[in-house]
Amino acid sequence: MEPTYEMVSKWFDAYFGQVCKKQGNLETVVELKKFFAPDFELRMHTAPSQAPRTMSRDALLMSFVHPGLQEDILPQQYVIDLKQKIVAVQFEIRFHDEASGKNWAPIQASAHYHLTPGDGDPKIRRIEYWTGTLPEDLFDIWAQRRTEALTGHAQAYISAGKEC
């Protein structure tokens, strides 16, 4: 069965809903893996100097690890090309730091999602991504939250290890 505009639109609504819900904590970020092809690639055309310009699936998932920093990605418009299996999305991103209560001004972004067939559902094979300028202090908090989460996870893993 060939996908329809409505099917693809509904799938993307579910995808963005899950990204908003599951990003942040390491334990839930892994659940987002199902949306991406194993050979996934993200190309950031307007990446800040401290961010990588190209990311693999695992690197993208690691970028979603930032507990306490809520990132809401809110799609505003889809343009769906069923023949080429490309979906252009214009969206707004809102960040909220739970610890400080700080909210940043919404950021506008757009991306082209290249799809490939998957196990019943499509998979995102590549994302071409453009965004407005992100505030410097946002990256500092983002990096701090990820480092804290990964350090805590590593410490728990090491503590649970057996004696030699």
N, C-alpha and C positions, 0 to 999 in steps of 0.2 A: 504494500500500500504506500503510495507516494504521500509525503507529508503535505499538509495544507498550511495556509497562512495561519489559520486559527490554531492548529496543532503546535506549530513552531512558536507562536506568540505565547500560548499557554505554558509550553515547556520553559521559555525564557522567564516568564513570570515566576514559575516554581524555582528556577535556578537562582534568580536574584533574591527571592524570599529566603532560600536556604543559605545563601552567602551572608545575608544580614543576620540570620539567626545563628549560624554555626561558626562564623569567624570569631576570633578572639582567643578562645581557649584551645590549647593543643589537643585536648581529648575530643573536641568536636570538629576542629578544622579538618581532620583526616576524613570525615564523612563527605567532604566536598570533592574528594578525589574522583568519585564516580562520574562527575560531569565532564572530565577531561580525558582525552586520548593519551595513551602512554608516551607518545612522542610529541606531546603538546609543546608549543613555543609561544611566549608572549614577547612582543616587540613594543617597547615604550618609545614613542617618537618624541615625547617632550619630557623625558625623565630628568629629574633634578640631578645635580652633579654627584650626590652621594648614593644614588640609586642605580642598580644595574639597568642596562638598556635592553637586555634580552634575558628571559627567564625560562627555565624548564617548568614542568608541572610541579615538581617537588619544591622548587624555589618559590613559585607563586604561592603554594600552600603555606610555606614558611613565612611568607610576607603577610599572611592572614593571621599569624600568631601574634597577638598583642592584647592580652587580658586586661580588662578595665578601660580599654580605649575602644569605644563603640564606633564602628564604621558602617553607616547606612548608605547603600548604593541603590538609588531610586531611579529606575528607568522612566524616562519622559516620553520617548518615542522609539519605535522600531521601524526599520525599513528592511523588509524581508525579500531576498532574491532566492526563490525556491530552486531555480535552475542552477545557479552557481553555488548554492548552499552557503550563502553569506548573509549575516544579519548585522546591519548597522544600528547601533544603539546610541542615543544621546541620553545621558543620565546626569543626575546630581549626586554628589557625595557629601555627606554630613558626618562630622566627627564630634564625639562627646567624650571627654575624659571623666570617668566616674569618680576618681579620687579627688580631683580639684573642682569638678563641676563645670569646667571650661567647655564652651562650645565654640567651634571655629565657624567662620562664615562658610556657607555652602560653596562647593567647588563644582564647576561644570566640566564634564568630560565626555568623550565619545570613543567608541571602539567598533571595529569590524570583527565579528566573530565568524571564523571559518569552520564549518561543521563537517563531520565525517560520520558515516553510519556506525552505530554501536550495537550493543546487545539489546535490541528493542527500542532504545532511545538514542538520539544522536549524541555525539561527543564533540566537545570543542577541541579542534585540532590546533588552531592558531588564533591569537588575538593581536590585532594591530590597535594600539592604544594611544590616545592623545588626551591631555588634561591641562587644566589651567594651573597656574603657579600654586604650589603648596607651601604653607608657612613653615619656616625653618624649625620653630619650636615643636611643631607637630611631629617631625621626624625624630627629634630628640626623645619625645615621650614614646613614640612608636618603638624605637630601638630599645629604650629602657624596659618597656613592658615585655618585649620578646625575650630580651636577655634574662630578665627575672623568671619568666616562665620556663625557659629552657634550662636555666641553672637549677631551678627547683625540681624539674623533671629528672635531670641528671643526678642530683643529690639523692632523690628518692630511689632511683634505679640502683645507684651504688650502695646505698644503705640496705636495700633488699637483697643484695648479692650474698652468696654463700662464702664461707671461709674456705681458703685453699687447703 
